[in-house]
């Protein structure tokens, strides 16, 4: 019986992240030229805190820290997890 693929087989290993204290303006500037992405993960070091989508930033003040508008209920998966976990 074939095992379901792992998360690591589908994920991008070198992910651009943003610091939670970066401003909405700075994060929007990083999202705009990204290759079709609609947001970026917010992280402190290797710890994922949330996700800042273009929609999250849309009505926020340019100088607000991105952690104040990011989506916090993200699901984080380890590369060894199966797609069915």
Secondary structure, DSSP 4 states (H G I P E B T S, - for coil): -PPPPBGGGTS-SS--EE-TTSBHHHHHHHHHTSSS-SEEEEEETTEEEEEEEHHHHTTS-TTSBGGGTSB-------TTSBTT-
